[in-house]
């Protein structure tokens, strides 16, 4: 073997561990979100500007339960504790589902809809186009795309129904944790 071939082999052997240790964008996103576990934050409706269901109500998210492959974030709208965003991670791909409960804890008829990222996304944003189950459950949501952003100061939850005027955006201030709220409907502590 020539000296040049030895140098290629040595260079390759040192480069392989560096490539293997590279963290995917979805893993960075996941770890950033997971760092907020057990914290609650208040936010506001950004879009639409006027909305009967959300407008003028106290909006709170609580990064309540975190594991290696699942993060559950109850989202409170005033006294309504029916919503939980459920993120799951399978290798480098993250999914978002919506768990809706009645006050007695039973599942809503429309439950666990959402989408799965088509790639590893970016470190500060993940997109979730509607999945097949969601398209079957809610035909009008076949063109839904949800996305979540996380940076140093905000967490945003967004929805856009492509081909329509439907848009929704909530912005949470993650620089100021608030007191943890009570458990959402259907949770047993």
N, C-alpha and C positions, 0 to 999 in steps of 0.2 A: 504494500500500500504506500502511496506517495504521501509526502508531507501535506500536500493540498487536500487529499482525501481525508487524512486524519483531522485536519482543521474543520472540514465540513461536518464530520461526525461529531466532533466535540461541540461545535456551534449548535448543531441540531439537538444534542443531548441537553445542553443548557437551556435551549429555547423551549423544549417540550414542557418542562414544569411551569414555565411562565405562562404558556398558552393554557395549560390545564387549570391554572389558578385564576384565570380571568373570570370576573364575576359578571353574569349576564345583567342586562338592564332591568329585567323583571325581578331579579334577586335583590338588586339595589333598591328598587321601588318597594318590594315586600319588606325588606329590613327597615327601611325608613318608616313605613306605615306601622310596622310592628313595634317600633321604638315608642309609639304613642299608646301602647296597650295600658289599660286601666285609667286612661285620662279621658276627660270629657271637655267638649268645647262648644261654644255658642257661635251661631252664624246668622246669615240672613239670605233671603231669597234675592237673587240677582236678576233672573229672568224666569218667567215673564215679570214685568214690573208690577202688574196687578194680578192677583190670583186669590180666589175665595178660599181655597183649601189651605194655602200656606201663608198668604200675605198677612202681615201684622201679627203673626203668632211667633212665640219664642221657638227657635229652631236649635236643637241640641243634638250633637252626635257623641256617642260614647264608645270608644274602642275598648269594648268590654271583655272579649275573649280572644286569646291569641294562642295558636299552636304552630308547629312547624309548617303545616299545610292548610290552616284555616284561620281566618280573622273574621270575627263577627262584630259589626258596628250597628247597634241600635240607633235609630234616627227618630227623634221625638219632635212632633209638631204640636206645640201647645201641650194639652193634656193627652193627646193621642200618642200612645206608646205601641202602635201596631206594626211598625216597620223596622226591619233589620236588614242591613246590607251584609251579605255573606260572600266573602272572597275565599276562593280555594286556589291552591297552587299545585300543579302537577308538572313536575320538572320545571321548565322555564315558562310555562304558560299559566296565566291567571284567568279564572272565571269569576263572574259577578252574578249572584242570584239575589232575588228579593224575597224575603220571608215576611209574609203578612199574616197577622193574627188578630183575632177578635179579643175583646176585653177578657173573656173567660179562658183565653189561651188556645182556643181551637183555631185551626188553619182557615184562612180565607179561601173561598172558592178559586180565586185567582192567586196562585202562590208559586214560589220558586221559579219565576220567570227571570230571564236575563240573557247573558251572552258570555262567550269565551273569546279571549284575545286570539288573533290569528298568528301572532308572532310574539317575540319577547318584549316588544314595545320599547319605551325609553325609560330612563331612570326616574323621571318625574311625571310620566303620564302613561296610562294604560287604556286602550280602547276595547270595548266589548260589543261587537255586533250581535244582534239578536240570534239566538241559536234555534235549531229546528223545533225543540220542545216549546219555546216561546212563540214561534210562528204558528204552531198548531193550537196553542192555548189562547193566544190573542192575535188573530189574523191581521188586525190593523197595526200590530207592532212588528210586522215582518221586516220593516225597514228601520227599526230602532237601532240607534248606536248610543251606548252609554260610554262615558269616559270619566276617569278619576285622575285628578292631578294632586300632587303633594310636593310642596316646596318648603322653604324655611318658615314661611309665615301663614300659608293657607292650605287647606284641603278643599278641593271643589268636587262636587258630584254634578255631572252633566248628563242631559238626555237630549238627543235630536232625533226626530222622526223624519228621515229623508223623504223628500217629495212633498212635505207639508210644512205648515208654519209652526208645528209643535216643537217647542224648545223649552228646556227647564235647566236652571242652574242655581245651586246653593253653594255659598262660599262660607267656609268655617274658619275662624281665626284660631290657628293652633299655636299662637304665641302666648295665649292666656288661658291656661286650664281653669275649669270651673269645678264646683263640687259635683261629685258623681251622682247622677240621678238614680231613682229607684229602678228596679229591674223592668224591662219591657214586658208586655203582655205575653204570657206563655212561657216565661223563664222561671226556673226554680233555682234559687240560690242555695 
